[in-house]
Amino acid sequence: MTRIHVLVVDDEPDFLKLIQRRLAKRNVDVDVATSGESALEQLRKNSVDVVILDVKMPGLSGIETLKEIRKRFGNIAVIMLTGHGSVKSGIDGMSHGAYDYILKPFSIDDLLERIRAASEHSRLKRQDRGEA
């Protein structure tokens, strides 16, 4: 099985360090970004399979970043992340093209399962379009 490459976008540096370390232990390649603008720049330069995107961030919000990802990088699966217990913001993200959403706090195993499913979904979409 090929390794999954994930970009985690969150404005909390301590959270990014923790999630990067925990996913790396599970054989996931992880890049991080602390803002929507930084995430879009990284996506322009590097290919990733899945984006984990915090909903609430200063500057470009998670939803605004999601909309830009959909416009510019249509085949990347996005999982919305919210620490505010707001199911509505996760559902709002899905209405704008997110693959899934997960509420903080979450188990790393639950996140990993969602990452794997999102990556497979994107791979199949690319395959259907002849892009794989």
Secondary structure as UniProt FT lines:
FT   STRAND          4..9
FT   HELIX           13..24
FT   TURN            25..27
FT   STRAND          28..33
FT   HELIX           36..45
FT   STRAND          50..54
FT   HELIX           62..72
FT   TURN            74..75
FT   STRAND          77..82
FT   HELIX           87..95
FT   TURN            96..97
FT   STRAND          100..103
FT   HELIX           108..128
FT   TURN            129..130
//
